[in-house]
Amino acid sequence: MPRFTIYATLVVASLIGLIFFQNQLAVALLTGTLTAFLLPIVDAGVSNFRYTRLMLSSVRHYRKRVRVSISYLFRIELNGKYLLIRGSRYPDHFQPVGGVYKFNPSAKDVFRQWSVESDDLIPIDNVSEDDLRVRVPGKHLLSFVHWFEAAKNREVGPHREFHEELVRPGYLPSDTFAYVRSDFVERQIKPVRYSEYAQSFELLIADIYDVTLNQDQRAKLQDLQASHTASNEIIWANSEHIRRRGAVPGLPQNYRISTTASWTL
């Protein structure tokens, strides 16, 4: 960021110089300087578009609070279908295995400094306590995202929800799934938008992970796929079904698939 500031200052100075200087040599030198420093700025803006977009949102909502929810989602695919589980908060929705990251007690000093507040849209209880579902002043929005990406003072691994949603209820055996490997796929940072549900502007961030299965784990997952249907707590949906949010043309819709499921495709 300091380097960016220096480049921007030199570009502005060169533009001012071009307005006031008439000497051809001076104009040529200033034009060269302008080009040399403008290109890195443009390149940085393109390469860090999501941060540029966040910076603009931070300015736009400088005096407002933005609801921020940061989660991780597992993409569990087998035989062309994706495992979705019934939501505990919204039982009429099926969603990917996963949940909201937790922040550690060591984060509270930083949160206090930035006036970060817990979001109570979902009741705060033993399950949702310390969720990274918070209200952040717009002026600190970019700093908050940088804090999250530094991976300090917060939960880092994504495996807690895998265990709580699939192993603890008994859908998958604990001896076979005592340890689960996963590959990080991507981090999705959605544009800040107004949410009717939250009645505020909202920033959603989701880390997507693929589960890496060994032979025994794959066999148990195949057993799970063979034994569960839409009437249970788990469904297996293909990509079209997910994109349609659970709707099947010509048939009544008995349940809904969450928007977040399409993020894993």
C-alpha positions as CSV (number, residue, x, y, z in Angstrom):
1,M,0.0,0.0,0.0
2,P,2.8,2.6,0.7
3,R,4.3,1.8,-2.7
4,F,0.9,2.3,-4.3
5,T,0.6,5.7,-2.6
6,I,4.0,6.7,-3.9
7,Y,3.1,5.7,-7.4
8,A,-0.2,7.6,-7.2
9,T,1.5,10.7,-5.9
10,L,4.1,10.6,-8.8
11,V,1.3,10.2,-11.3
12,V,-0.6,13.2,-10.0
13,A,2.6,15.3,-9.9
14,S,3.3,14.3,-13.5
15,L,-0.2,15.3,-14.6
16,I,0.1,18.7,-12.9
17,G,3.5,19.1,-14.6
18,L,2.1,18.4,-18.0
19,I,-0.5,21.1,-17.5
20,F,2.1,23.8,-16.6
21,F,5.2,22.9,-18.5
22,Q,5.6,23.8,-22.2
23,N,9.2,22.7,-22.8
24,Q,9.2,19.7,-25.1
25,L,11.9,17.9,-23.1
26,A,10.1,18.4,-19.8
27,V,6.8,17.2,-21.4
28,A,8.6,14.1,-22.8
29,L,10.1,13.3,-19.4
30,L,6.8,13.8,-17.6
31,T,5.0,11.7,-20.1
32,G,7.5,8.9,-19.6
33,T,7.2,9.2,-15.9
34,L,3.4,9.1,-16.1
35,T,3.4,6.0,-18.2
36,A,6.0,4.2,-16.1
37,F,4.1,4.7,-12.9
38,L,0.5,4.5,-14.2
39,L,1.0,1.0,-15.6
40,P,1.9,-0.6,-12.2
41,I,-1.2,1.1,-10.7
42,V,-3.5,-0.3,-13.4
43,D,-1.9,-3.7,-13.0
44,A,-2.3,-3.6,-9.3
45,G,-5.9,-2.6,-9.6
46,V,-6.7,-5.4,-12.0
47,S,-4.7,-8.0,-10.0
48,N,-6.4,-7.0,-6.7
49,F,-9.9,-6.3,-8.1
50,R,-11.6,-7.8,-5.1
51,Y,-9.7,-5.5,-2.7
52,T,-10.4,-2.5,-4.9
53,R,-14.1,-3.4,-4.9
54,L,-14.0,-3.8,-1.1
55,M,-12.2,-0.5,-0.7
56,L,-14.9,1.3,-2.7
57,S,-17.6,-0.5,-0.6
58,S,-15.7,0.7,2.5
59,V,-15.9,4.3,1.3
60,R,-19.5,4.0,0.2
61,H,-20.6,2.5,3.6
62,Y,-18.1,4.4,5.7
63,R,-20.5,5.4,8.4
64,K,-22.7,2.3,8.2
65,R,-22.4,-1.2,9.6
66,V,-22.0,-4.0,7.2
67,R,-23.1,-7.5,8.1
68,V,-20.2,-9.9,7.4
69,S,-20.5,-13.7,7.4
70,I,-17.5,-15.9,6.7
71,S,-17.9,-19.6,6.2
72,Y,-16.3,-22.7,4.8
73,L,-18.2,-25.2,2.7
74,F,-17.3,-28.8,1.7
75,R,-17.8,-30.0,-1.9
76,I,-18.5,-33.7,-1.4
77,E,-19.2,-35.2,-4.9
78,L,-19.7,-38.9,-5.6
79,N,-21.0,-40.4,-8.9
80,G,-21.9,-37.0,-10.3
81,K,-24.0,-36.0,-7.2
82,Y,-23.3,-33.7,-4.3
83,L,-24.0,-34.4,-0.7
84,L,-26.3,-31.8,1.0
85,I,-27.5,-31.9,4.6
86,R,-30.7,-30.4,6.1
87,G,-30.0,-27.1,7.7
88,S,-30.3,-27.0,11.5
89,R,-31.4,-23.3,11.5
90,Y,-33.6,-23.6,8.4
91,P,-34.9,-27.2,8.3
92,D,-36.7,-26.7,5.0
93,H,-33.3,-26.1,3.2
94,F,-30.6,-28.5,2.3
95,Q,-27.1,-27.1,2.2
96,P,-23.4,-28.1,1.9
97,V,-21.7,-29.5,4.9
98,G,-19.9,-26.6,6.6
99,G,-20.5,-23.6,8.6
100,V,-19.3,-20.3,9.9
101,Y,-15.7,-19.9,11.1
102,K,-15.1,-19.1,14.7
103,F,-13.0,-16.3,16.1
104,N,-10.8,-16.9,19.1
105,P,-10.9,-14.9,22.4
106,S,-7.6,-13.2,21.3
107,A,-9.5,-11.5,18.5
108,K,-11.7,-9.4,20.9
109,D,-9.1,-6.7,21.4
110,V,-9.0,-6.1,17.6
111,F,-12.8,-6.3,17.4
112,R,-13.1,-3.7,20.2
113,Q,-10.7,-1.4,18.4
114,W,-12.8,-1.6,15.3
115,S,-16.1,-1.5,17.1
116,V,-17.1,-4.9,15.6
117,E,-20.4,-6.2,17.0
118,S,-21.9,-9.7,17.1
119,D,-24.7,-10.2,14.7
120,D,-27.9,-11.4,16.4
121,L,-29.9,-12.1,13.3
122,I,-29.4,-15.8,14.3
123,P,-29.8,-16.2,18.0
124,I,-26.5,-16.4,19.9
125,D,-26.3,-19.6,21.8
126,N,-23.7,-22.3,22.6
127,V,-23.6,-23.3,18.9
128,S,-23.4,-19.9,17.3
129,E,-21.3,-18.2,20.0
130,D,-18.0,-16.7,18.5
131,D,-19.2,-17.2,15.0
132,L,-17.6,-14.9,12.4
133,R,-21.0,-13.5,11.6
134,V,-20.6,-9.9,12.8
135,R,-21.4,-6.3,12.0
136,V,-18.4,-4.3,10.9
137,P,-18.3,-0.5,10.5
138,G,-17.8,0.2,6.8
139,K,-14.6,2.2,7.3
140,H,-13.0,-1.0,8.8
141,L,-14.4,-3.4,6.2
142,L,-11.2,-3.8,4.2
143,S,-9.0,-4.1,7.3
144,F,-11.4,-6.7,8.7
145,V,-11.0,-8.8,5.5
146,H,-7.2,-8.5,5.7
147,W,-7.4,-9.6,9.3
148,F,-9.3,-12.7,8.3
149,E,-7.0,-13.6,5.5
150,A,-4.0,-13.3,7.9
151,A,-5.5,-16.3,9.7
152,K,-4.7,-15.0,13.1
153,N,-7.0,-15.0,16.2
154,R,-9.5,-17.3,14.4
155,E,-10.3,-20.9,13.6
156,V,-8.2,-22.1,10.6
157,G,-9.1,-25.7,9.8
158,P,-12.5,-26.5,8.3
159,H,-13.0,-29.9,9.8
160,R,-15.1,-29.1,12.9
161,E,-18.4,-28.9,11.0
162,F,-17.6,-32.1,9.0
163,H,-17.4,-34.0,12.3
164,E,-20.4,-32.2,13.9
165,E,-22.7,-32.7,10.9
166,L,-21.7,-36.1,9.5
167,V,-19.7,-38.0,12.1
168,R,-21.3,-37.1,15.4
169,P,-24.9,-37.9,14.2
170,G,-23.7,-41.3,13.0
171,Y,-24.0,-40.8,9.2
172,L,-20.3,-41.7,8.8
173,P,-18.4,-43.9,11.3
174,S,-16.0,-42.2,13.6
175,D,-13.3,-44.8,13.3
176,T,-13.1,-44.4,9.5
177,F,-13.4,-40.6,9.6
178,A,-11.3,-39.8,12.6
179,Y,-9.2,-37.7,10.3
180,V,-10.4,-36.2,7.0
181,R,-8.1,-34.6,4.5
182,S,-9.2,-31.7,2.3
183,D,-8.0,-29.6,-0.6
184,F,-8.6,-25.9,-0.6
185,V,-10.4,-25.0,-3.8
186,E,-11.0,-21.2,-3.7
187,R,-12.2,-18.3,-1.6
188,Q,-15.3,-16.5,-2.9
189,I,-15.8,-12.9,-1.8
190,K,-19.3,-11.8,-2.9
191,P,-20.0,-8.2,-3.7
192,V,-21.4,-6.1,-0.9
193,R,-25.1,-5.9,-1.5
194,Y,-28.3,-5.0,0.4
195,S,-29.9,-8.0,2.1
196,E,-33.7,-7.9,2.7
197,Y,-33.2,-10.8,5.1
198,A,-30.7,-8.9,7.2
199,Q,-32.1,-5.5,6.5
200,S,-28.6,-4.1,6.0
201,F,-25.7,-4.3,3.5
202,E,-24.0,-7.6,3.7
203,L,-20.6,-9.1,2.7
204,L,-20.5,-12.9,2.3
205,I,-17.2,-14.8,2.1
206,A,-16.9,-18.6,1.7
207,D,-13.9,-20.9,1.5
208,I,-14.6,-24.0,-0.6
209,Y,-12.9,-27.3,0.1
210,D,-12.9,-30.7,-1.6
211,V,-12.8,-33.8,0.6
212,T,-9.9,-36.1,-0.2
213,L,-11.1,-39.6,0.5
214,N,-9.0,-42.8,1.0
215,Q,-10.4,-46.1,-0.2
216,D,-12.2,-47.0,3.1
217,Q,-13.8,-43.5,3.4
218,R,-15.0,-43.6,-0.2
219,A,-16.7,-47.0,0.4
220,K,-18.5,-45.7,3.5
221,L,-19.6,-42.6,1.6
222,Q,-21.0,-44.8,-1.2
223,D,-22.9,-46.7,1.5
224,L,-24.3,-43.4,2.7
225,Q,-25.3,-42.4,-0.8
226,A,-27.1,-45.7,-1.3
227,S,-29.1,-45.5,2.0
228,H,-30.4,-41.9,2.1
229,T,-33.1,-40.3,0.1
230,A,-34.8,-36.8,0.1
231,S,-37.1,-37.9,3.0
232,N,-34.1,-38.1,5.3
233,E,-31.7,-35.5,6.6
234,I,-29.3,-36.0,3.7
235,I,-29.9,-35.7,-0.1
236,W,-27.6,-36.2,-3.1
237,A,-28.3,-33.7,-5.8
238,N,-26.9,-33.2,-9.3
239,S,-25.7,-29.8,-10.5
240,E,-28.9,-28.9,-12.3
241,H,-31.0,-29.7,-9.3
242,I,-28.7,-27.5,-7.2
243,R,-28.8,-24.6,-9.7
244,R,-32.6,-24.8,-9.7
245,R,-32.6,-24.5,-5.9
246,G,-34.4,-27.9,-5.5
247,A,-37.1,-27.4,-8.1
248,V,-37.9,-30.2,-10.6
249,P,-39.9,-29.2,-13.6
250,G,-43.4,-30.7,-13.5
251,L,-43.2,-31.8,-9.9
252,P,-44.1,-30.2,-6.6
253,Q,-41.2,-28.8,-4.7
254,N,-41.0,-30.5,-1.3
255,Y,-37.8,-28.8,-0.1
256,R,-35.3,-26.1,-1.1
257,I,-31.6,-26.1,-1.7
258,S,-29.7,-23.2,-0.4
259,T,-28.0,-20.6,-2.6
260,T,-24.7,-21.5,-1.0
261,A,-24.8,-25.0,-2.6
262,S,-24.3,-23.4,-6.0
263,W,-21.1,-21.8,-4.7
264,T,-19.5,-25.3,-4.5
265,L,-20.2,-26.2,-8.2
